[in-house]
Amino acid sequence: MALPYENASSGKSAIADMQKIMKQFGAQSFGCMEDFARGEVIVQFTFNGRNVSIRASAKGYAAAWLKEHPYGPRTRGTKAQYEAKALQIGQTAVWSILRDWIKGQTTAIAVGMLSFEGAFLGQIMLPSGQTVLERVEEQRLLLAAS
């Protein structure tokens, strides 16, 4: 079975799409970066004075892809080369996933389905530099499902 976005090809061109979406949405600022050590991509923007930071793990996507497509005796190249291929697929996929997610959230806001806070609550940055989600997780404010 194919993993969603495993055949995505837009990759970093999705950044330009996100920039266009955020500009039309009315964001005051927008930027993207990669954390090579953590294997993450980060999208940040400001809307109505609220700073938002969204992280997506290319390494996490690569691990899921490797689970769907395990390295085997018939696989071409070394295991390290195959894992590097998985990470490349993950890096391309997460940009496309972020673009589509942001487009969906901003559309939901525009049509009145969600408030800005409802759409981006977990990613809104607090004055401490943490996101709301990081603070909630740190303080264990959500009980585990029974």
DSSP file (Angstrom, degrees, kcal/mol; ACC not computed):
  #  RESIDUE AA STRUCTURE BP1 BP2  ACC     N-H-->O    O-->H-N    N-H-->O    O-->H-N    TCO  KAPPA ALPHA  PHI   PSI    X-CA   Y-CA   Z-CA
    1    1 A M              0   0    0      0, 0.0     2,-0.2     0, 0.0     0, 0.0   0.000 360.0 360.0 360.0 139.3    0.0    0.0    0.0
    2    2 A A        -     0   0    0      1,-0.0     3,-0.0    67,-0.0    63,-0.0  -0.555 360.0-127.4 -79.6 140.0    1.3    3.5   -0.8
    3    3 A L    >   -     0   0    0     -2,-0.2     3,-2.2     1,-0.1     4,-0.3  -0.713  39.5 -97.2 -81.7 132.8    1.9    5.9    2.0
    4    4 A P  T 3  S+     0   0    0      0, 0.0    -1,-0.1     0, 0.0    89,-0.0  -0.240 107.8  11.4 -53.0 138.6    0.2    9.2    1.3
    5    5 A Y  T >  S+     0   0    0      1,-0.1     3,-1.6    91,-0.1    91,-0.1   0.434  87.4 122.3  73.6   4.0    2.5   11.8   -0.2
    6    6 A E  T <  S+     0   0    0     -3,-2.2    87,-0.1     1,-0.3    -1,-0.1   0.771  80.3  43.5 -68.2 -21.4    5.3    9.3   -0.9
    7    7 A N  T 3  S+     0   0    0     -4,-0.3    -1,-0.3    85,-0.0    -2,-0.0   0.204  83.7 135.9-104.4  14.9    5.1   10.2   -4.6
    8    8 A A    <   +     0   0    0     -3,-1.6    85,-0.1     1,-0.1    84,-0.1  -0.324  26.9 177.9 -60.8 143.1    4.9   13.9   -4.0
    9    9 A S        +     0   0    0      2,-0.1     4,-0.2    83,-0.1    -1,-0.1   0.491  60.2  81.3-125.0  -9.1    7.2   15.9   -6.3
   10   10 A S    >   +     0   0    0      1,-0.2     3,-2.6     2,-0.1     4,-0.3   0.890  57.4 151.2 -71.0 -37.3    6.6   19.5   -5.4
   11   11 A G  T >  S+     0   0    0     81,-0.3     3,-1.8     1,-0.3     4,-0.2  -0.159  73.6   7.2  48.7-122.4    8.9   19.5   -2.4
   12   12 A K  T >> S+     0   0    0      1,-0.3     3,-1.4     2,-0.2     4,-0.7   0.660 118.9  73.0 -70.8 -15.4   10.3   22.9   -1.8
   13   13 A S  H <> S+     0   0    0     -3,-2.6     4,-1.4     1,-0.3    -1,-0.3   0.737  84.9  70.8 -67.3 -17.9    8.1   24.5   -4.5
   14   14 A A  H <> S+     0   0    0     -3,-1.8     4,-2.7    -4,-0.3    -1,-0.3   0.764  86.6  65.9 -65.4 -24.1    5.4   24.0   -1.8
   15   15 A I  H <> S+     0   0    0     -3,-1.4     4,-2.7    -4,-0.2    -1,-0.2   0.931 100.1  48.4 -62.4 -45.0    7.2   26.8    0.1
   16   16 A A  H  X S+     0   0    0     -4,-0.7     4,-2.1    -3,-0.3    -1,-0.2   0.885 111.2  51.0 -62.6 -37.8    6.2   29.3   -2.6
   17   17 A D  H  X S+     0   0    0     -4,-1.4     4,-2.5     2,-0.2    -2,-0.2   0.925 110.6  48.4 -64.1 -44.1    2.7   28.0   -2.5
   18   18 A M  H  X S+     0   0    0     -4,-2.7     4,-2.9     1,-0.2     5,-0.2   0.905 109.7  52.8 -62.6 -40.9    2.5   28.3    1.3
   19   19 A Q  H  X S+     0   0    0     -4,-2.7     4,-2.3     1,-0.2    -1,-0.2   0.922 110.6  47.2 -60.5 -44.3    3.9   31.9    1.1
   20   20 A K  H  X S+     0   0    0     -4,-2.1     4,-2.4     2,-0.2    -2,-0.2   0.923 112.8  49.4 -62.9 -45.0    1.2   32.8   -1.4
   21   21 A I  H  X S+     0   0    0     -4,-2.5     4,-2.0     1,-0.2    -2,-0.2   0.930 113.0  46.4 -59.5 -47.1   -1.5   31.2    0.8
   22   22 A M  H  X>S+     0   0    0     -4,-2.9     5,-2.7     2,-0.2     4,-1.2   0.867 111.3  51.5 -68.1 -36.0   -0.3   33.1    3.9
   23   23 A K  H  <5S+     0   0    0     -4,-2.3     3,-0.4    -5,-0.2    -1,-0.2   0.933 112.4  45.7 -65.1 -45.1    0.0   36.4    2.1
   24   24 A Q  H  <5S+     0   0    0     -4,-2.4    -2,-0.2     1,-0.2    -1,-0.2   0.839 109.6  56.3 -64.9 -32.9   -3.6   36.0    0.8
   25   25 A F  H  <5S-     0   0    0     -4,-2.0    -1,-0.2    -5,-0.2    -2,-0.2   0.762 121.5-108.0 -70.5 -25.8   -4.7   35.0    4.3
   26   26 A G  T  <5 +     0   0    0     -4,-1.2    22,-0.4    -3,-0.4    -3,-0.2   0.623  56.4 165.1 107.2  17.3   -3.3   38.2    5.7
   27   27 A A      < -     0   0    0     -5,-2.7    20,-0.3     1,-0.1    -1,-0.2  -0.387  32.7-146.8 -64.8 143.0   -0.2   37.0    7.6
   28   28 A Q  S    S+     0   0    0     18,-2.6     2,-0.3     1,-0.2    19,-0.2   0.782  79.7   8.0 -81.5 -28.5    2.2   39.8    8.5
   29   29 A S  E     -A   46   0A   0     17,-1.1    17,-1.7    -7,-0.1     2,-0.3  -0.978  61.9-175.1-149.9 160.5    5.3   37.5    8.1
   30   30 A F  E     +A   45   0A   0     -2,-0.3     2,-0.3    15,-0.2    15,-0.2  -0.970  10.7 159.5-157.6 138.7    6.2   34.1    6.9
   31   31 A G  E     -A   44   0A   0     13,-2.6    13,-3.0    -2,-0.3     2,-0.3  -0.989  18.0-154.9-160.3 158.4    9.3   31.9    6.8
   32   32 A C  E     +A   43   0A   0     -2,-0.3     2,-0.3    11,-0.2    11,-0.2  -0.951  15.7 167.8-133.2 151.9   10.6   28.4    6.5
   33   33 A M  E     -A   42   0A   0      9,-2.2     9,-2.9    -2,-0.3     2,-0.4  -0.974  26.1-125.9-154.9 168.1   13.7   26.6    7.7
   34   34 A E  E     -A   41   0A   0     -2,-0.3     2,-0.8     7,-0.2     7,-0.2  -0.971   5.7-151.9-121.2 136.0   15.2   23.1    8.1
   35   35 A D  E  >> -A   40   0A   0      5,-2.8     5,-1.9    -2,-0.4     4,-1.5  -0.880  15.5-173.5-101.9  97.4   16.7   21.7   11.3
   36   36 A F  T  45S+     0   0    0     -2,-0.8    -1,-0.2     1,-0.2     5,-0.0   0.866  79.2  54.7 -63.7 -38.5   19.2   19.2    9.7
   37   37 A A  T  45S+     0   0    0      1,-0.2    -1,-0.2    -3,-0.1    -2,-0.0   0.899 118.0  34.4 -63.6 -41.1   20.2   17.7   13.1
   38   38 A R  T  45S-     0   0    0     -3,-0.1    21,-0.3     2,-0.1    -1,-0.2   0.591 104.9-125.2 -90.1 -11.4   16.6   16.8   14.0
   39   39 A G  T  <5 +     0   0    0     -4,-1.5    19,-2.1     1,-0.2    20,-1.6   0.887  65.5 133.8  68.1  38.3   15.5   16.1   10.5
   40   40 A E  E   < -AB  35  57A   0     -5,-1.9    -5,-2.8    17,-0.2     2,-0.4  -0.848  49.3-146.7-120.3 154.4   12.7   18.6   10.8
   41   41 A V  E     -AB  34  56A   0     15,-2.7    15,-2.4    -2,-0.3     2,-0.4  -0.933  18.7-156.7-114.1 147.6   11.2   21.4    8.7
   42   42 A I  E     -AB  33  55A   0     -9,-2.9    -9,-2.2    -2,-0.4     2,-0.5  -0.985   9.9-168.6-131.2 131.1    9.7   24.4   10.4
   43   43 A V  E     -AB  32  54A   0     11,-2.7    11,-3.3    -2,-0.4     2,-0.4  -0.975  13.1-179.3-115.9 130.7    7.2   26.9    9.1
   44   44 A Q  E     +AB  31  53A   0    -13,-3.0   -13,-2.6    -2,-0.5     2,-0.3  -0.982   6.9 159.7-130.7 144.4    6.6   30.1   11.1
   45   45 A F  E     -AB  30  52A   0      7,-1.8     7,-2.9    -2,-0.4     2,-0.4  -0.979  29.9-131.6-153.6 164.7    4.3   33.0   10.5
   46   46 A T  E     +AB  29  51A   0    -17,-1.7   -18,-2.6    -2,-0.3   -17,-1.1  -0.985  22.7 176.6-121.7 130.9    2.6   35.9   12.3
   47   47 A F  E >  S- B   0  50A   0      3,-2.3     3,-2.3    -2,-0.4   -20,-0.1  -0.985  72.5 -16.3-136.4 123.8   -1.1   36.6   12.0
   48   48 A N  T 3  S-     0   0    0    -22,-0.4     3,-0.1    -2,-0.4    -1,-0.1   0.872 129.1 -52.2  49.6  42.1   -2.8   39.4   13.9
   49   49 A G  T 3  S+     0   0    0      1,-0.2     2,-0.5     0, 0.0    -1,-0.3   0.424 112.2 121.5  79.2  -1.7    0.1   39.6   16.2
   50   50 A R  E <   -B   47   0A   0     -3,-2.3    -3,-2.3    74,-0.0     2,-0.4  -0.842  54.5-144.1 -98.1 126.5    0.2   35.9   17.0
   51   51 A N  E     -B   46   0A   0     -2,-0.5    74,-3.3    74,-0.4     2,-0.4  -0.733  16.7-166.6 -88.7 136.1    3.3   34.0   16.2
   52   52 A V  E     -BC  45 124A   0     -7,-2.9    -7,-1.8    -2,-0.4     2,-0.4  -0.968   8.2-170.8-125.9 137.9    2.9   30.4   15.0
   53   53 A S  E     -B   44   0A   0     70,-2.6     2,-0.5    -2,-0.4    -9,-0.2  -0.980   3.6-173.2-132.7 120.9    5.5   27.7   14.7
   54   54 A I  E     -B   43   0A   0    -11,-3.3   -11,-2.7    -2,-0.4     2,-0.4  -0.957   4.0-167.0-118.0 125.4    4.8   24.4   12.9
   55   55 A R  E     -B   42   0A   0     -2,-0.5     2,-0.4   -13,-0.2   -13,-0.2  -0.888   4.5-175.3-111.8 142.1    7.3   21.6   12.9
   56   56 A A  E     -B   41   0A   0    -15,-2.4   -15,-2.7    -2,-0.4     2,-0.7  -1.000  21.6-131.2-136.9 136.4    7.2   18.5   10.7
   57   57 A S  E  >  -B   40   0A   0     -2,-0.4     4,-1.8   -17,-0.2   -17,-0.2  -0.767  19.0-178.2 -95.9 111.7    9.5   15.5   10.9
   58   58 A A  H  > S+     0   0    0    -19,-2.1     4,-2.5    -2,-0.7   -18,-0.2   0.845  91.8  54.7 -69.0 -34.3   11.1   14.3    7.7
   59   59 A K  H  > S+     0   0    0    -20,-1.6     4,-2.3   -21,-0.3    -1,-0.2   0.889 106.4  51.4 -65.2 -38.7   12.8   11.6    9.7
   60   60 A G  H  > S+     0   0    0    -21,-0.3     4,-2.0     2,-0.2    -2,-0.2   0.916 111.1  46.7 -63.4 -43.3    9.4   10.5   11.1
   61   61 A Y  H  X S+     0   0    0     -4,-1.8     4,-2.6     1,-0.2    -2,-0.2   0.920 110.8  53.0 -63.8 -42.7    8.0   10.3    7.5
   62   62 A A  H  X S+     0   0    0     -4,-2.5     4,-2.6     1,-0.2    -2,-0.2   0.897 107.7  51.3 -60.1 -40.7   11.1    8.4    6.4
   63   63 A A  H  X S+     0   0    0     -4,-2.3     4,-1.7     2,-0.2    -1,-0.2   0.907 110.9  47.9 -62.9 -41.9   10.6    5.9    9.2
   64   64 A A  H  X S+     0   0    0     -4,-2.0     4,-1.8     2,-0.2    -2,-0.2   0.901 111.8  50.4 -65.0 -40.0    7.0    5.4    8.2
   65   65 A W  H  X S+     0   0    0     -4,-2.6     4,-2.3     1,-0.2    -2,-0.2   0.911 109.0  50.9 -64.4 -42.0    8.1    5.0    4.6
   66   66 A L  H  < S+     0   0    0     -4,-2.6    -1,-0.2     1,-0.2    -2,-0.2   0.836 107.5  54.1 -64.7 -32.0   10.7    2.4    5.6
   67   67 A K  H  < S+     0   0    0     -4,-1.7    -1,-0.2     1,-0.2    -2,-0.2   0.891 113.6  41.7 -67.3 -39.0    8.0    0.5    7.5
   68   68 A E  H  < S+     0   0    0     -4,-1.8    -2,-0.2     1,-0.2    -1,-0.2   0.800 129.3  30.0 -74.8 -30.6    5.8    0.4    4.3
   69   69 A H  S  < S-     0   0    0     -4,-2.3    -1,-0.2    -5,-0.2    -2,-0.1  -0.626  85.8-166.9-130.2  71.0    8.8   -0.4    2.1
   70   70 A P        -     0   0    0      0, 0.0     2,-0.2     0, 0.0    -3,-0.1  -0.226  29.0-103.8 -65.2 149.2   11.4   -2.4    4.2
   71   71 A Y        +     0   0    0     -5,-0.1     8,-0.1     2,-0.0     7,-0.0  -0.503  53.0 168.5 -67.5 136.2   14.9   -2.9    2.9
   72   72 A G    >   -     0   0    0     -2,-0.2     3,-1.5    -3,-0.1    -1,-0.0  -0.832  50.9 -84.9-143.1-179.5   15.3   -6.5    1.6
   73   73 A P  T 3  S+     0   0    0      0, 0.0    -2,-0.0     0, 0.0    -1,-0.0   0.746 125.2  49.9 -64.4 -23.5   17.6   -8.7   -0.3
   74   74 A R  T 3  S+     0   0    0      2,-0.1     2,-0.2     0, 0.0    -3,-0.0   0.451  84.8 113.2 -93.6  -0.5   16.2   -7.6   -3.7
   75   75 A T  S <  S-     0   0    0     -3,-1.5     2,-0.2     1,-0.1     7,-0.1  -0.521  70.4-120.5 -74.4 135.2   16.5   -3.9   -2.8
   76   76 A R  S    S+     0   0    0     -2,-0.2    -1,-0.1     5,-0.0    -2,-0.1  -0.490  72.3   9.0 -75.0 144.6   19.0   -2.0   -5.0
   77   77 A G  S    S-     0   0    0     -2,-0.2     2,-0.1     4,-0.1    -2,-0.0  -0.076 100.1 -46.8  81.2 179.1   22.0   -0.3   -3.2
   78   78 A T     >  -     0   0    0      1,-0.1     4,-2.2    -7,-0.0     5,-0.2  -0.319  51.7-108.9 -81.1 167.3   23.1   -0.5    0.4
   79   79 A K  H  > S+     0   0    0      1,-0.2     4,-2.5     2,-0.2     5,-0.2   0.894 121.4  53.2 -62.9 -39.2   20.9   -0.2    3.4
   80   80 A A  H  > S+     0   0    0      2,-0.2     4,-2.1     1,-0.2    -1,-0.2   0.900 108.8  48.8 -63.1 -40.9   22.4    3.3    4.1
   81   81 A Q  H  > S+     0   0    0      2,-0.2     4,-2.1     1,-0.2    -1,-0.2   0.888 111.4  50.4 -65.0 -38.7   21.6    4.4    0.5
   82   82 A Y  H  X S+     0   0    0     -4,-2.2     4,-2.1     2,-0.2    -2,-0.2   0.893 110.3  49.0 -66.5 -40.1   18.1    3.1    0.9
   83   83 A E  H  X S+     0   0    0     -4,-2.5     4,-2.1     2,-0.2    -1,-0.2   0.865 109.8  52.1 -67.2 -36.1   17.7    5.0    4.2
   84   84 A A  H  X S+     0   0    0     -4,-2.1     4,-2.1     2,-0.2    -2,-0.2   0.888 108.5  51.4 -65.4 -38.5   19.0    8.1    2.6
   85   85 A K  H  X S+     0   0    0     -4,-2.1     4,-2.4     2,-0.2    -2,-0.2   0.913 108.5  51.7 -62.5 -42.5   16.4    7.7   -0.2
   86   86 A A  H  X S+     0   0    0     -4,-2.1     4,-2.4     1,-0.2    -2,-0.2   0.899 109.1  49.9 -61.8 -41.2   13.7    7.4    2.5
   87   87 A L  H  X S+     0   0    0     -4,-2.1     4,-2.5     2,-0.2    -1,-0.2   0.893 109.5  51.3 -66.0 -38.7   14.9   10.6    4.1
   88   88 A Q  H  X S+     0   0    0     -4,-2.1     4,-2.0     2,-0.2    -2,-0.2   0.915 110.5  48.7 -63.1 -42.9   14.8   12.4    0.7
   89   89 A I  H  X S+     0   0    0     -4,-2.4     4,-2.7     1,-0.2    -2,-0.2   0.911 111.7  50.8 -61.8 -41.9   11.2   11.1    0.1
   90   90 A G  H  X S+     0   0    0     -4,-2.4     4,-2.5     1,-0.2    -2,-0.2   0.889 107.6  52.0 -63.2 -41.0   10.3   12.3    3.6
   91   91 A Q  H  X S+     0   0    0     -4,-2.5     4,-1.0     1,-0.2    -1,-0.2   0.893 113.7  44.0 -64.4 -39.4   11.8   15.8    3.0
   92   92 A T  H  X S+     0   0    0     -4,-2.0     4,-1.4    -5,-0.2   -81,-0.3   0.922 114.3  50.2 -69.1 -44.1    9.8   16.2   -0.1
   93   93 A A  H  X S+     0   0    0     -4,-2.7     4,-2.7     1,-0.2     5,-0.2   0.904 104.6  55.2 -63.9 -43.9    6.6   14.8    1.4
   94   94 A V  H  X S+     0   0    0     -4,-2.5     4,-2.7     1,-0.2    -1,-0.2   0.863 104.8  53.5 -65.4 -33.8    6.6   17.0    4.6
   95   95 A W  H  X S+     0   0    0     -4,-1.0     4,-2.2    -5,-0.2    -1,-0.2   0.932 112.7  44.7 -62.3 -42.9    6.7   20.2    2.6
   96   96 A S  H  X S+     0   0    0     -4,-1.4     4,-2.4     2,-0.2    -2,-0.2   0.892 112.8  51.1 -67.7 -39.3    3.7   19.1    0.5
   97   97 A I  H  X S+     0   0    0     -4,-2.7     4,-2.7     2,-0.2     5,-0.2   0.933 110.8  48.7 -62.1 -46.5    1.9   17.9    3.7
   98   98 A L  H  X S+     0   0    0     -4,-2.7     4,-2.9     2,-0.2     5,-0.3   0.918 110.3  51.3 -60.8 -44.0    2.5   21.3    5.4
   99   99 A R  H  X S+     0   0    0     -4,-2.2     4,-2.4     1,-0.2    -1,-0.2   0.943 113.7  43.8 -57.9 -48.6    1.2   23.2    2.3
  100  100 A D  H  X S+     0   0    0     -4,-2.4     4,-2.2     2,-0.2    -1,-0.2   0.885 114.5  49.4 -67.3 -38.2   -2.0   21.2    2.2
  101  101 A W  H  X S+     0   0    0     -4,-2.7     4,-2.7     2,-0.2    -2,-0.2   0.931 112.8  46.6 -65.9 -45.7   -2.6   21.3    5.9
  102  102 A I  H  X S+     0   0    0     -4,-2.9     4,-2.8     1,-0.2     5,-0.3   0.907 112.2  51.1 -63.6 -41.7   -2.0   25.1    6.0
  103  103 A K  H  X S+     0   0    0     -4,-2.4     4,-1.9    -5,-0.3    -1,-0.2   0.918 112.1  47.5 -61.4 -42.7   -4.3   25.6    3.0
  104  104 A G  H  X S+     0   0    0     -4,-2.2     4,-2.3     2,-0.2    -2,-0.2   0.913 113.4  47.1 -64.3 -44.2   -7.0   23.5    4.7
  105  105 A Q  H  X S+     0   0    0     -4,-2.7     4,-1.9     2,-0.2    -2,-0.2   0.926 113.5  46.8 -65.6 -45.1   -6.7   25.4    8.0
  106  106 A T  H  X S+     0   0    0     -4,-2.8     4,-2.4     1,-0.2    -1,-0.2   0.857 112.4  50.8 -67.9 -33.1   -6.8   28.8    6.4
  107  107 A T  H  X S+     0   0    0     -4,-1.9     4,-2.1    -5,-0.3     6,-0.2   0.915 108.0  52.5 -67.2 -42.6   -9.7   27.8    4.3
  108  108 A A  H  <>S+     0   0    0     -4,-2.3     5,-2.1     1,-0.2     6,-1.5   0.872 111.9  46.9 -60.7 -36.8  -11.6   26.5    7.3
  109  109 A I  H ><5S+     0   0    0     -4,-1.9     3,-1.4     4,-0.2    -2,-0.2   0.933 109.9  53.0 -67.5 -46.3  -11.0   29.9    9.0
  110  110 A A  H 3<5S+     0   0    0     -4,-2.4    -2,-0.2     1,-0.3    -1,-0.2   0.831 111.8  44.7 -61.1 -34.3  -12.1   31.8    5.9
  111  111 A V  T 3<5S-     0   0    0     -4,-2.1    -1,-0.3    -5,-0.1    -2,-0.2   0.384 117.2-109.8 -94.0   4.8  -15.4   30.0    5.7
  112  112 A G  T < 5S+     0   0    0     -3,-1.4    -3,-0.2     2,-0.3    -2,-0.1   0.606  84.7 121.0  82.2  11.8  -16.1   30.3    9.4
  113  113 A M  S   <S+     0   0    0     -5,-2.1     2,-0.3    -6,-0.2    -4,-0.2   0.856  82.1  13.2 -74.1 -35.6  -15.6   26.6   10.2
  114  114 A L  S    S-     0   0    0     -6,-1.5    -2,-0.3    -9,-0.1    -1,-0.2  -0.960  74.0-123.1-136.6 153.0  -12.8   27.4   12.7
  115  115 A S     >  -     0   0    0     -2,-0.3     4,-2.1     1,-0.1     5,-0.2  -0.494  38.8-105.7 -82.1 166.6  -11.4   30.4   14.5
  116  116 A F  H  > S+     0   0    0      1,-0.2     4,-2.3     2,-0.2     5,-0.1   0.938 124.4  48.5 -57.6 -45.9   -7.8   31.2   14.0
  117  117 A E  H  > S+     0   0    0      1,-0.2     4,-1.2     2,-0.2    -1,-0.2   0.878 109.9  52.0 -63.7 -38.2   -7.1   29.9   17.5
  118  118 A G  H  4 S+     0   0    0      1,-0.2    -1,-0.2     2,-0.2    -2,-0.2   0.863 113.2  44.7 -65.6 -35.0   -9.1   26.8   16.9
  119  119 A A  H  < S+     0   0    0     -4,-2.1    -2,-0.2     1,-0.2    -1,-0.2   0.855 130.5  20.2 -77.0 -35.8   -7.1   26.0   13.7
  120  120 A F  H >X S+     0   0    0     -4,-2.3     3,-1.3    -5,-0.2     4,-1.0   0.166  80.8 124.5-122.6  18.5   -3.6   26.7   15.0
  121  121 A L  G >< S+     0   0    0     -4,-1.2     3,-1.0     1,-0.3    11,-0.5   0.885  76.8  48.5 -50.9 -50.0   -4.0   26.5   18.8
  122  122 A G  G 34 S+     0   0    0      1,-0.2    11,-1.8    10,-0.2    12,-0.4   0.748 115.1  45.8 -64.2 -23.0   -1.3   23.9   19.4
  123  123 A Q  G <4 S+     0   0    0     -3,-1.3   -70,-2.6     8,-0.2    -1,-0.2   0.475  81.6 114.6-101.5  -4.5    1.2   25.8   17.2
  124  124 A I  B <<  -C   52   0A   0     -4,-1.0     8,-2.0    -3,-1.0     2,-0.3  -0.494  66.9-126.8 -67.9 133.9    0.7   29.3   18.7
  125  125 A M  B     -D  131   0B   0    -74,-3.3   -74,-0.4     6,-0.2     6,-0.3  -0.656  16.2-144.6 -88.3 137.0    3.8   30.5   20.4
  126  126 A L    >   -     0   0    0      4,-3.6     3,-2.3    -2,-0.3    -1,-0.0  -0.480  34.7 -99.0 -88.1 164.3    3.7   31.7   24.0
  127  127 A P  T 3  S+     0   0    0      0, 0.0    -1,-0.1     0, 0.0    -2,-0.0   0.770 122.9  64.3 -56.2 -24.5    5.9   34.5   25.3
  128  128 A S  T 3  S-     0   0    0      2,-0.1     3,-0.1     1,-0.1    -3,-0.0   0.638 118.2-110.9 -72.7 -13.9    8.2   31.8   26.7
  129  129 A G  S <  S+     0   0    0     -3,-2.3     2,-0.2     1,-0.4    -1,-0.1   0.267  83.3 116.4  97.7 -11.0    9.0   30.6   23.2
  130  130 A Q        -     0   0    0      1,-0.1    -4,-3.6    -5,-0.1    -1,-0.4  -0.515  67.4-118.0 -82.7 156.9    7.1   27.3   23.7
  131  131 A T  B  >  -D  125   0B   0     -6,-0.3     4,-2.1    -2,-0.2    -6,-0.2  -0.544  28.9-108.8 -84.2 163.4    4.1   26.4   21.6
  132  132 A V  H  > S+     0   0    0     -8,-2.0     4,-2.6   -11,-0.5     5,-0.2   0.918 121.4  52.5 -57.4 -43.3    0.8   25.9   23.4
  133  133 A L  H  > S+     0   0    0    -11,-1.8     4,-2.7     1,-0.2     5,-0.2   0.913 106.6  51.7 -61.1 -43.4    1.1   22.2   22.7
  134  134 A E  H  > S+     0   0    0    -12,-0.4     4,-2.5     1,-0.2    -1,-0.2   0.909 111.9  47.3 -60.0 -41.1    4.6   22.0   24.2
  135  135 A R  H  X S+     0   0    0     -4,-2.1     4,-2.4     2,-0.2    -2,-0.2   0.920 111.7  49.9 -66.0 -43.8    3.3   23.7   27.3
  136  136 A V  H  <>S+     0   0    0     -4,-2.6     5,-2.2     1,-0.2     6,-0.4   0.920 114.4  44.9 -60.6 -44.6    0.3   21.4   27.6
  137  137 A E  H ><5S+     0   0    0     -4,-2.7     3,-0.8     3,-0.2    -2,-0.2   0.908 112.0  52.1 -66.8 -42.0    2.5   18.3   27.1
  138  138 A E  H 3<5S+     0   0    0     -4,-2.5    -2,-0.2     1,-0.2    -1,-0.2   0.893 116.0  40.0 -60.8 -41.4    5.1   19.6   29.6
  139  139 A Q  T 3<5S-     0   0    0     -4,-2.4    -1,-0.2    -5,-0.2    -2,-0.2   0.398 105.9-128.6 -90.9   3.3    2.5   20.2   32.3
  140  140 A R  T < 5 +     0   0    0     -3,-0.8    -3,-0.2    -4,-0.4    -4,-0.1   0.903  50.2 157.8  51.0  48.4    0.6   17.0   31.5
  141  141 A L      < +     0   0    0     -5,-2.2     2,-0.5    -6,-0.1    -4,-0.1   0.695  52.9  69.2 -78.2 -20.0   -2.7   18.9   31.2
  142  142 A L  S    S-     0   0    0     -6,-0.4     2,-0.2    -5,-0.0     3,-0.1  -0.881  82.4-133.6-101.0 127.8   -4.4   16.3   29.0
  143  143 A L        -     0   0    0     -2,-0.5     2,-0.1     1,-0.1     3,-0.1  -0.499  28.7-102.9 -76.9 146.9   -5.2   13.0   30.7
  144  144 A A        -     0   0    0     -2,-0.2     2,-0.1     1,-0.1    -1,-0.1  -0.414  42.1-102.5 -66.6 143.4   -4.3    9.8   28.8
  145  145 A A              0   0    0      1,-0.1    -1,-0.1    -2,-0.1    -3,-0.0  -0.446 360.0 360.0 -66.8 139.2   -7.3    8.1   27.2
  146  146 A S              0   0    0     -2,-0.1    -1,-0.1    -3,-0.1    -2,-0.1   0.474 360.0 360.0 -87.9 360.0   -8.5    5.1   29.2
